[in-house]
Amino acid sequence: MATRKHLLAVNRAIRASNLDELGIDAPLAELLRDLARLIDRAGEDGPSSKLLSAYLSATKDLRRATSPRSARSRAATAATDADDDPESPAALKLVEESPLDKIRRNKNRAAG
């Protein structure tokens, strides 16, 4: 009979971190639950190394999502999303200089 050991552990971790209430982390919570179910259902040979790797990666993502720094960055992202000012630094995108612009800049620098 398959155990539910990993699923129970994942549910405890999700509940402890309050991720169920945060919409942005809902996909991570569901992925972790699905991976835990697959690990628990693995036969006598145990789960594959690929499945274990995916599970460990998702648990690391869970730790990152619950870290205080991540909570601050989520709050900052929410604040900038609420700000519709197109001139705000968060709205500006970095654009790589084209090769032609580099040539022109170098030519103007040499001439200037």
Secondary structure, 3 states (H helix, E strand, C coil): CCCCHHHHHHHHHHHHHCHHHCHHHHHHHHHHHHHHHHHHHCCCCCCCHHHHHHHHHHHHHHHHHHCHHHHHHHHHHHHHHHCCCCCCCCCCCCCCCCHHHHHHHHHHHHHC
